[in-house]
Amino acid sequence: MAPLPNAELVQNSVQLYRYLLRCCRQLPEENIRQHYRHAIRQSFKVHADEDSPERIQQIIKRAIEDADWVMNK
């Protein structure tokens, strides 16, 4: 399963959040989709107070890499 196009356009946390939720829609089973949606929401809440631009970019890069891995699994 290929990741969604335009991952390189994700520049902020809200764009990342929406991108990851769109990726979840492509997963084959509902229980898997629910698991990853929950994980995305929790991670978003945990990192909501990040204010370092460098750290935010690291989180975005890592989240997209992880999403690619899940989608190709």
PDB file of N, CA, C and O in Angstrom, chain B, residues numbered from 101:
ATOM      1  N   MET B 101       0.844  -1.162   0.000  1.00  0.00           N
ATOM      2  CA  MET B 101       0.000   0.000   0.000  1.00  0.00           C
ATOM      3  C   MET B 101       0.893   1.229   0.000  1.00  0.00           C
ATOM      4  O   MET B 101       1.735   1.384   0.884  1.00  0.00           O
ATOM      5  N   ALA B 102       0.722   2.079  -0.955  1.00  0.00           N
ATOM      6  CA  ALA B 102       1.566   3.265  -1.081  1.00  0.00           C
ATOM      7  C   ALA B 102       1.084   4.372  -0.148  1.00  0.00           C
ATOM      8  O   ALA B 102      -0.114   4.499   0.102  1.00  0.00           O
ATOM      9  N   PRO B 103       2.013   5.169   0.362  1.00  0.00           N
ATOM     10  CA  PRO B 103       1.607   6.308   1.188  1.00  0.00           C
ATOM     11  C   PRO B 103       0.897   7.347   0.335  1.00  0.00           C
ATOM     12  O   PRO B 103       0.973   7.309  -0.893  1.00  0.00           O
ATOM     13  N   LEU B 104       0.225   8.248   0.972  1.00  0.00           N
ATOM     14  CA  LEU B 104      -0.461   9.300   0.240  1.00  0.00           C
ATOM     15  C   LEU B 104       0.551  10.245  -0.391  1.00  0.00           C
ATOM     16  O   LEU B 104       1.630  10.460   0.160  1.00  0.00           O
ATOM     17  N   PRO B 105       0.208  10.805  -1.537  1.00  0.00           N
ATOM     18  CA  PRO B 105       1.107  11.781  -2.156  1.00  0.00           C
ATOM     19  C   PRO B 105       1.121  13.078  -1.351  1.00  0.00           C
ATOM     20  O   PRO B 105       0.270  13.295  -0.489  1.00  0.00           O
ATOM     21  N   ASN B 106       2.063  13.904  -1.634  1.00  0.00           N
ATOM     22  CA  ASN B 106       2.190  15.246  -1.048  1.00  0.00           C
ATOM     23  C   ASN B 106       2.640  15.255   0.404  1.00  0.00           C
ATOM     24  O   ASN B 106       2.415  16.239   1.109  1.00  0.00           O
ATOM     25  N   ALA B 107       3.263  14.195   0.859  1.00  0.00           N
ATOM     26  CA  ALA B 107       3.787  14.196   2.228  1.00  0.00           C
ATOM     27  C   ALA B 107       4.824  15.298   2.398  1.00  0.00           C
ATOM     28  O   ALA B 107       4.984  15.840   3.492  1.00  0.00           O
ATOM     29  N   GLU B 108       5.522  15.628   1.328  1.00  0.00           N
ATOM     30  CA  GLU B 108       6.553  16.666   1.413  1.00  0.00           C
ATOM     31  C   GLU B 108       5.958  18.057   1.633  1.00  0.00           C
ATOM     32  O   GLU B 108       6.684  18.991   1.976  1.00  0.00           O
ATOM     33  N   LEU B 109       4.650  18.204   1.439  1.00  0.00           N
ATOM     34  CA  LEU B 109       4.001  19.500   1.639  1.00  0.00           C
ATOM     35  C   LEU B 109       3.582  19.744   3.084  1.00  0.00           C
ATOM     36  O   LEU B 109       3.171  20.852   3.427  1.00  0.00           O
ATOM     37  N   VAL B 110       3.681  18.729   3.931  1.00  0.00           N
ATOM     38  CA  VAL B 110       3.304  18.865   5.338  1.00  0.00           C
ATOM     39  C   VAL B 110       4.323  19.769   6.025  1.00  0.00           C
ATOM     40  O   VAL B 110       5.511  19.450   6.075  1.00  0.00           O
ATOM     41  N   GLN B 111       3.852  20.898   6.554  1.00  0.00           N
ATOM     42  CA  GLN B 111       4.744  21.884   7.171  1.00  0.00           C
ATOM     43  C   GLN B 111       4.427  22.174   8.631  1.00  0.00           C
ATOM     44  O   GLN B 111       5.270  22.717   9.344  1.00  0.00           O
ATOM     45  N   ASN B 112       3.229  21.824   9.090  1.00  0.00           N
ATOM     46  CA  ASN B 112       2.895  22.117  10.482  1.00  0.00           C
ATOM     47  C   ASN B 112       2.112  20.954  11.087  1.00  0.00           C
ATOM     48  O   ASN B 112       1.778  19.985  10.404  1.00  0.00           O
ATOM     49  N   SER B 113       1.833  21.072  12.365  1.00  0.00           N
ATOM     50  CA  SER B 113       1.232  19.951  13.092  1.00  0.00           C
ATOM     51  C   SER B 113      -0.188  19.638  12.636  1.00  0.00           C
ATOM     52  O   SER B 113      -0.578  18.471  12.602  1.00  0.00           O
ATOM     53  N   VAL B 114      -0.958  20.646  12.290  1.00  0.00           N
ATOM     54  CA  VAL B 114      -2.332  20.386  11.835  1.00  0.00           C
ATOM     55  C   VAL B 114      -2.315  19.675  10.486  1.00  0.00           C
ATOM     56  O   VAL B 114      -3.103  18.756  10.262  1.00  0.00           O
ATOM     57  N   GLN B 115      -1.438  20.082   9.600  1.00  0.00           N
ATOM     58  CA  GLN B 115      -1.312  19.408   8.306  1.00  0.00           C
ATOM     59  C   GLN B 115      -0.871  17.965   8.505  1.00  0.00           C
ATOM     60  O   GLN B 115      -1.368  17.063   7.831  1.00  0.00           O
ATOM     61  N   LEU B 116       0.057  17.744   9.424  1.00  0.00           N
ATOM     62  CA  LEU B 116       0.513  16.394   9.717  1.00  0.00           C
ATOM     63  C   LEU B 116      -0.629  15.544  10.257  1.00  0.00           C
ATOM     64  O   LEU B 116      -0.823  14.407   9.828  1.00  0.00           O
ATOM     65  N   TYR B 117      -1.375  16.096  11.192  1.00  0.00           N
ATOM     66  CA  TYR B 117      -2.504  15.392  11.799  1.00  0.00           C
ATOM     67  C   TYR B 117      -3.503  14.950  10.722  1.00  0.00           C
ATOM     68  O   TYR B 117      -3.932  13.796  10.705  1.00  0.00           O
ATOM     69  N   ARG B 118      -3.862  15.857   9.841  1.00  0.00           N
ATOM     70  CA  ARG B 118      -4.818  15.534   8.771  1.00  0.00           C
ATOM     71  C   ARG B 118      -4.233  14.514   7.792  1.00  0.00           C
ATOM     72  O   ARG B 118      -4.942  13.613   7.343  1.00  0.00           O
ATOM     73  N   TYR B 119      -2.951  14.648   7.461  1.00  0.00           N
ATOM     74  CA  TYR B 119      -2.287  13.705   6.566  1.00  0.00           C
ATOM     75  C   TYR B 119      -2.322  12.298   7.158  1.00  0.00           C
ATOM     76  O   TYR B 119      -2.650  11.336   6.464  1.00  0.00           O
ATOM     77  N   LEU B 120      -1.985  12.183   8.438  1.00  0.00           N
ATOM     78  CA  LEU B 120      -1.949  10.869   9.077  1.00  0.00           C
ATOM     79  C   LEU B 120      -3.347  10.254   9.172  1.00  0.00           C
ATOM     80  O   LEU B 120      -3.502   9.048   8.985  1.00  0.00           O
ATOM     81  N   LEU B 121      -4.356  11.063   9.458  1.00  0.00           N
ATOM     82  CA  LEU B 121      -5.725  10.530   9.496  1.00  0.00           C
ATOM     83  C   LEU B 121      -6.174  10.072   8.106  1.00  0.00           C
ATOM     84  O   LEU B 121      -6.901   9.086   7.986  1.00  0.00           O
ATOM     85  N   ARG B 122      -5.751  10.772   7.071  1.00  0.00           N
ATOM     86  CA  ARG B 122      -6.074  10.315   5.700  1.00  0.00           C
ATOM     87  C   ARG B 122      -5.368   9.001   5.392  1.00  0.00           C
ATOM     88  O   ARG B 122      -5.931   8.139   4.719  1.00  0.00           O
ATOM     89  N   CYS B 123      -4.153   8.842   5.874  1.00  0.00           N
ATOM     90  CA  CYS B 123      -3.445   7.571   5.699  1.00  0.00           C
ATOM     91  C   CYS B 123      -4.216   6.433   6.364  1.00  0.00           C
ATOM     92  O   CYS B 123      -4.317   5.335   5.816  1.00  0.00           O
ATOM     93  N   CYS B 124      -4.753   6.704   7.541  1.00  0.00           N
ATOM     94  CA  CYS B 124      -5.507   5.674   8.279  1.00  0.00           C
ATOM     95  C   CYS B 124      -6.689   5.154   7.467  1.00  0.00           C
ATOM     96  O   CYS B 124      -7.029   3.974   7.548  1.00  0.00           O
ATOM     97  N   ARG B 125      -7.308   6.019   6.697  1.00  0.00           N
ATOM     98  CA  ARG B 125      -8.465   5.591   5.896  1.00  0.00           C
ATOM     99  C   ARG B 125      -8.106   4.503   4.894  1.00  0.00           C
ATOM    100  O   ARG B 125      -8.983   3.764   4.447  1.00  0.00           O
ATOM    101  N   GLN B 126      -6.841   4.396   4.537  1.00  0.00           N
ATOM    102  CA  GLN B 126      -6.415   3.402   3.551  1.00  0.00           C
ATOM    103  C   GLN B 126      -6.106   2.042   4.171  1.00  0.00           C
ATOM    104  O   GLN B 126      -5.906   1.064   3.452  1.00  0.00           O
ATOM    105  N   LEU B 127      -6.066   1.977   5.493  1.00  0.00           N
ATOM    106  CA  LEU B 127      -5.753   0.707   6.149  1.00  0.00           C
ATOM    107  C   LEU B 127      -6.911  -0.274   5.964  1.00  0.00           C
ATOM    108  O   LEU B 127      -8.071   0.137   5.910  1.00  0.00           O
ATOM    109  N   PRO B 128      -6.599  -1.572   5.867  1.00  0.00           N
ATOM    110  CA  PRO B 128      -7.600  -2.545   5.449  1.00  0.00           C
ATOM    111  C   PRO B 128      -8.678  -2.893   6.474  1.00  0.00           C
ATOM    112  O   PRO B 128      -9.817  -3.150   6.083  1.00  0.00           O
ATOM    113  N   GLU B 129      -8.366  -2.911   7.753  1.00  0.00           N
ATOM    114  CA  GLU B 129      -9.342  -3.375   8.745  1.00  0.00           C
ATOM    115  C   GLU B 129      -9.707  -2.256   9.707  1.00  0.00           C
ATOM    116  O   GLU B 129      -8.872  -1.424  10.062  1.00  0.00           O
ATOM    117  N   GLU B 130     -10.979  -2.250  10.127  1.00  0.00           N
ATOM    118  CA  GLU B 130     -11.478  -1.193  11.007  1.00  0.00           C
ATOM    119  C   GLU B 130     -10.740  -1.153  12.340  1.00  0.00           C
ATOM    120  O   GLU B 130     -10.433  -0.068  12.835  1.00  0.00           O
ATOM    121  N   ASN B 131     -10.448  -2.304  12.930  1.00  0.00           N
ATOM    122  CA  ASN B 131      -9.772  -2.286  14.231  1.00  0.00           C
ATOM    123  C   ASN B 131      -8.351  -1.717  14.114  1.00  0.00           C
ATOM    124  O   ASN B 131      -7.865  -1.070  15.042  1.00  0.00           O
ATOM    125  N   ILE B 132      -7.701  -1.952  12.998  1.00  0.00           N
ATOM    126  CA  ILE B 132      -6.369  -1.374  12.766  1.00  0.00           C
ATOM    127  C   ILE B 132      -6.494   0.141  12.592  1.00  0.00           C
ATOM    128  O   ILE B 132      -5.697   0.903  13.140  1.00  0.00           O
ATOM    129  N   ARG B 133      -7.497   0.569  11.827  1.00  0.00           N
ATOM    130  CA  ARG B 133      -7.722   2.008  11.635  1.00  0.00           C
ATOM    131  C   ARG B 133      -7.986   2.698  12.973  1.00  0.00           C
ATOM    132  O   ARG B 133      -7.450   3.775  13.236  1.00  0.00           O
ATOM    133  N   GLN B 134      -8.812   2.078  13.818  1.00  0.00           N
ATOM    134  CA  GLN B 134      -9.115   2.663  15.125  1.00  0.00           C
ATOM    135  C   GLN B 134      -7.862   2.777  15.986  1.00  0.00           C
ATOM    136  O   GLN B 134      -7.646   3.784  16.659  1.00  0.00           O
ATOM    137  N   HIS B 135      -7.039   1.729  15.954  1.00  0.00           N
ATOM    138  CA  HIS B 135      -5.803   1.737  16.742  1.00  0.00           C
ATOM    139  C   HIS B 135      -4.900   2.896  16.331  1.00  0.00           C
ATOM    140  O   HIS B 135      -4.420   3.637  17.188  1.00  0.00           O
ATOM    141  N   TYR B 136      -4.667   3.060  15.045  1.00  0.00           N
ATOM    142  CA  TYR B 136      -3.765   4.112  14.584  1.00  0.00           C
ATOM    143  C   TYR B 136      -4.386   5.505  14.742  1.00  0.00           C
ATOM    144  O   TYR B 136      -3.665   6.462  15.025  1.00  0.00           O
ATOM    145  N   ARG B 137      -5.696   5.640  14.566  1.00  0.00           N
ATOM    146  CA  ARG B 137      -6.339   6.939  14.820  1.00  0.00           C
ATOM    147  C   ARG B 137      -6.140   7.357  16.278  1.00  0.00           C
ATOM    148  O   ARG B 137      -5.834   8.512  16.573  1.00  0.00           O
ATOM    149  N   HIS B 138      -6.322   6.394  17.179  1.00  0.00           N
ATOM    150  CA  HIS B 138      -6.129   6.679  18.601  1.00  0.00           C
ATOM    151  C   HIS B 138      -4.672   7.087  18.867  1.00  0.00           C
ATOM    152  O   HIS B 138      -4.420   8.054  19.586  1.00  0.00           O
ATOM    153  N   ALA B 139      -3.730   6.359  18.296  1.00  0.00           N
ATOM    154  CA  ALA B 139      -2.316   6.665  18.486  1.00  0.00           C
ATOM    155  C   ALA B 139      -1.976   8.053  17.935  1.00  0.00           C
ATOM    156  O   ALA B 139      -1.199   8.787  18.547  1.00  0.00           O
ATOM    157  N   ILE B 140      -2.544   8.412  16.800  1.00  0.00           N
ATOM    158  CA  ILE B 140      -2.300   9.730  16.198  1.00  0.00           C
ATOM    159  C   ILE B 140      -2.828  10.828  17.110  1.00  0.00           C
ATOM    160  O   ILE B 140      -2.143  11.821  17.356  1.00  0.00           O
ATOM    161  N   ARG B 141      -4.044  10.650  17.610  1.00  0.00           N
ATOM    162  CA  ARG B 141      -4.633  11.657  18.505  1.00  0.00           C
ATOM    163  C   ARG B 141      -3.814  11.819  19.785  1.00  0.00           C
ATOM    164  O   ARG B 141      -3.572  12.938  20.238  1.00  0.00           O
ATOM    165  N   GLN B 142      -3.393  10.700  20.360  1.00  0.00           N
ATOM    166  CA  GLN B 142      -2.604  10.768  21.588  1.00  0.00           C
ATOM    167  C   GLN B 142      -1.271  11.480  21.348  1.00  0.00           C
ATOM    168  O   GLN B 142      -0.850  12.313  22.150  1.00  0.00           O
ATOM    169  N   SER B 143      -0.622  11.147  20.251  1.00  0.00           N
ATOM    170  CA  SER B 143       0.658  11.777  19.935  1.00  0.00           C
ATOM    171  C   SER B 143       0.483  13.272  19.697  1.00  0.00           C
ATOM    172  O   SER B 143       1.316  14.075  20.116  1.00  0.00           O
ATOM    173  N   PHE B 144      -0.599  13.640  19.025  1.00  0.00           N
ATOM    174  CA  PHE B 144      -0.880  15.049  18.777  1.00  0.00           C
ATOM    175  C   PHE B 144      -1.030  15.792  20.107  1.00  0.00           C
ATOM    176  O   PHE B 144      -0.506  16.894  20.268  1.00  0.00           O
ATOM    177  N   LYS B 145      -1.744  15.186  21.056  1.00  0.00           N
ATOM    178  CA  LYS B 145      -1.937  15.819  22.368  1.00  0.00           C
ATOM    179  C   LYS B 145      -0.623  15.923  23.136  1.00  0.00           C
ATOM    180  O   LYS B 145      -0.365  16.934  23.788  1.00  0.00           O
ATOM    181  N   VAL B 146       0.201  14.893  23.063  1.00  0.00           N
ATOM    182  CA  VAL B 146       1.475  14.885  23.784  1.00  0.00           C
ATOM    183  C   VAL B 146       2.404  15.990  23.281  1.00  0.00           C
ATOM    184  O   VAL B 146       3.105  16.624  24.069  1.00  0.00           O
ATOM    185  N   HIS B 147       2.404  16.214  21.980  1.00  0.00           N
ATOM    186  CA  HIS B 147       3.330  17.179  21.386  1.00  0.00           C
ATOM    187  C   HIS B 147       2.695  18.545  21.129  1.00  0.00           C
ATOM    188  O   HIS B 147       3.291  19.384  20.453  1.00  0.00           O
ATOM    189  N   ALA B 148       1.509  18.776  21.652  1.00  0.00           N
ATOM    190  CA  ALA B 148       0.786  20.029  21.391  1.00  0.00           C
ATOM    191  C   ALA B 148       1.528  21.265  21.889  1.00  0.00           C
ATOM    192  O   ALA B 148       1.354  22.350  21.334  1.00  0.00           O
ATOM    193  N   ASP B 149       2.343  21.120  22.914  1.00  0.00           N
ATOM    194  CA  ASP B 149       3.018  22.296  23.465  1.00  0.00           C
ATOM    195  C   ASP B 149       4.436  22.495  22.919  1.00  0.00           C
ATOM    196  O   ASP B 149       5.173  23.343  23.421  1.00  0.00           O
ATOM    197  N   GLU B 150       4.820  21.735  21.910  1.00  0.00           N
ATOM    198  CA  GLU B 150       6.139  21.914  21.280  1.00  0.00           C
ATOM    199  C   GLU B 150       6.204  23.298  20.648  1.00  0.00           C
ATOM    200  O   GLU B 150       5.275  23.712  19.954  1.00  0.00           O
ATOM    201  N   ASP B 151       7.293  24.010  20.886  1.00  0.00           N
ATOM    202  CA  ASP B 151       7.427  25.326  20.276  1.00  0.00           C
ATOM    203  C   ASP B 151       8.728  25.508  19.500  1.00  0.00           C
ATOM    204  O   ASP B 151       8.923  26.545  18.866  1.00  0.00           O
ATOM    205  N   SER B 152       9.607  24.534  19.538  1.00  0.00           N
ATOM    206  CA  SER B 152      10.856  24.609  18.799  1.00  0.00           C
ATOM    207  C   SER B 152      10.621  24.189  17.338  1.00  0.00           C
ATOM    208  O   SER B 152      10.222  23.053  17.083  1.00  0.00           O
ATOM    209  N   PRO B 153      10.863  25.085  16.390  1.00  0.00           N
ATOM    210  CA  PRO B 153      10.653  24.749  14.982  1.00  0.00           C
ATOM    211  C   PRO B 153      11.471  23.534  14.520  1.00  0.00           C
ATOM    212  O   PRO B 153      11.000  22.728  13.717  1.00  0.00           O
ATOM    213  N   GLU B 154      12.688  23.417  15.032  1.00  0.00           N
ATOM    214  CA  GLU B 154      13.528  22.274  14.650  1.00  0.00           C
ATOM    215  C   GLU B 154      12.925  20.972  15.158  1.00  0.00           C
ATOM    216  O   GLU B 154      12.880  19.974  14.439  1.00  0.00           O
ATOM    217  N   ARG B 155      12.462  20.992  16.405  1.00  0.00           N
ATOM    218  CA  ARG B 155      11.852  19.787  16.993  1.00  0.00           C
ATOM    219  C   ARG B 155      10.558  19.432  16.276  1.00  0.00           C
ATOM    220  O   ARG B 155      10.280  18.253  16.056  1.00  0.00           O
ATOM    221  N   ILE B 156       9.772  20.421  15.914  1.00  0.00           N
ATOM    222  CA  ILE B 156       8.527  20.165  15.182  1.00  0.00           C
ATOM    223  C   ILE B 156       8.836  19.510  13.840  1.00  0.00           C
ATOM    224  O   ILE B 156       8.152  18.568  13.440  1.00  0.00           O
ATOM    225  N   GLN B 157       9.859  19.999  13.142  1.00  0.00           N
ATOM    226  CA  GLN B 157      10.226  19.400  11.857  1.00  0.00           C
ATOM    227  C   GLN B 157      10.724  17.969  12.040  1.00  0.00           C
ATOM    228  O   GLN B 157      10.455  17.111  11.199  1.00  0.00           O
ATOM    229  N   GLN B 158      11.450  17.701  13.130  1.00  0.00           N
ATOM    230  CA  GLN B 158      11.892  16.333  13.415  1.00  0.00           C
ATOM    231  C   GLN B 158      10.691  15.415  13.637  1.00  0.00           C
ATOM    232  O   GLN B 158      10.656  14.295  13.127  1.00  0.00           O
ATOM    233  N   ILE B 159       9.720  15.890  14.392  1.00  0.00           N
ATOM    234  CA  ILE B 159       8.519  15.097  14.677  1.00  0.00           C
ATOM    235  C   ILE B 159       7.753  14.824  13.383  1.00  0.00           C
ATOM    236  O   ILE B 159       7.300  13.703  13.156  1.00  0.00           O
ATOM    237  N   ILE B 160       7.608  15.835  12.542  1.00  0.00           N
ATOM    238  CA  ILE B 160       6.894  15.671  11.270  1.00  0.00           C
ATOM    239  C   ILE B 160       7.603  14.641  10.397  1.00  0.00           C
ATOM    240  O   ILE B 160       6.967  13.741   9.848  1.00  0.00           O
ATOM    241  N   LYS B 161       8.927  14.777  10.270  1.00  0.00           N
ATOM    242  CA  LYS B 161       9.700  13.845   9.437  1.00  0.00           C
ATOM    243  C   LYS B 161       9.553  12.415   9.945  1.00  0.00           C
ATOM    244  O   LYS B 161       9.320  11.496   9.160  1.00  0.00           O
ATOM    245  N   ARG B 162       9.688  12.230  11.243  1.00  0.00           N
ATOM    246  CA  ARG B 162       9.598  10.889  11.830  1.00  0.00           C
ATOM    247  C   ARG B 162       8.189  10.311  11.676  1.00  0.00           C
ATOM    248  O   ARG B 162       8.035   9.125  11.382  1.00  0.00           O
ATOM    249  N   ALA B 163       7.172  11.136  11.873  1.00  0.00           N
ATOM    250  CA  ALA B 163       5.793  10.659  11.754  1.00  0.00           C
ATOM    251  C   ALA B 163       5.482  10.210  10.327  1.00  0.00           C
ATOM    252  O   ALA B 163       4.794   9.209  10.130  1.00  0.00           O
ATOM    253  N   ILE B 164       5.979  10.936   9.341  1.00  0.00           N
ATOM    254  CA  ILE B 164       5.746  10.562   7.943  1.00  0.00           C
ATOM    255  C   ILE B 164       6.495   9.275   7.608  1.00  0.00           C
ATOM    256  O   ILE B 164       5.966   8.415   6.904  1.00  0.00           O
ATOM    257  N   GLU B 165       7.715   9.140   8.105  1.00  0.00           N
ATOM    258  CA  GLU B 165       8.470   7.897   7.894  1.00  0.00           C
ATOM    259  C   GLU B 165       7.752   6.714   8.531  1.00  0.00           C
ATOM    260  O   GLU B 165       7.668   5.639   7.938  1.00  0.00           O
ATOM    261  N   ASP B 166       7.234   6.914   9.742  1.00  0.00           N
ATOM    262  CA  ASP B 166       6.502   5.842  10.413  1.00  0.00           C
ATOM    263  C   ASP B 166       5.220   5.490   9.659  1.00  0.00           C
ATOM    264  O   ASP B 166       4.864   4.318   9.544  1.00  0.00           O
ATOM    265  N   ALA B 167       4.526   6.514   9.146  1.00  0.00           N
ATOM    266  CA  ALA B 167       3.311   6.266   8.382  1.00  0.00           C
ATOM    267  C   ALA B 167       3.621   5.475   7.108  1.00  0.00           C
ATOM    268  O   ALA B 167       2.875   4.571   6.733  1.00  0.00           O
ATOM    269  N   ASP B 168       4.719   5.820   6.453  1.00  0.00           N
ATOM    270  CA  ASP B 168       5.127   5.076   5.254  1.00  0.00           C
ATOM    271  C   ASP B 168       5.391   3.612   5.609  1.00  0.00           C
ATOM    272  O   ASP B 168       5.009   2.708   4.867  1.00  0.00           O
ATOM    273  N   TRP B 169       6.046   3.388   6.746  1.00  0.00           N
ATOM    274  CA  TRP B 169       6.357   2.024   7.175  1.00  0.00           C
ATOM    275  C   TRP B 169       5.065   1.249   7.433  1.00  0.00           C
ATOM    276  O   TRP B 169       4.933   0.103   7.003  1.00  0.00           O
ATOM    277  N   VAL B 170       4.115   1.867   8.130  1.00  0.00           N
ATOM    278  CA  VAL B 170       2.844   1.195   8.441  1.00  0.00           C
ATOM    279  C   VAL B 170       2.092   0.889   7.157  1.00  0.00           C
ATOM    280  O   VAL B 170       1.542  -0.202   7.003  1.00  0.00           O
ATOM    281  N   MET B 171       2.065   1.840   6.237  1.00  0.00           N
ATOM    282  CA  MET B 171       1.318   1.654   4.998  1.00  0.00           C
ATOM    283  C   MET B 171       1.934   0.562   4.127  1.00  0.00           C
ATOM    284  O   MET B 171       1.220  -0.090   3.365  1.00  0.00           O
ATOM    285  N   ASN B 172       3.238   0.352   4.226  1.00  0.00           N
ATOM    286  CA  ASN B 172       3.911  -0.669   3.416  1.00  0.00           C
ATOM    287  C   ASN B 172       3.981  -2.022   4.110  1.00  0.00           C
ATOM    288  O   ASN B 172       4.440  -2.997   3.516  1.00  0.00           O
ATOM    289  N   LYS B 173       3.540  -2.094   5.337  1.00  0.00           N
ATOM    290  CA  LYS B 173       3.603  -3.308   6.136  1.00  0.00           C
ATOM    291  C   LYS B 173       2.644  -4.373   5.663  1.00  0.00           C
ATOM    292  O   LYS B 173       2.588  -5.456   6.246  1.00  0.00           O
TER     293      LYS B 173
END
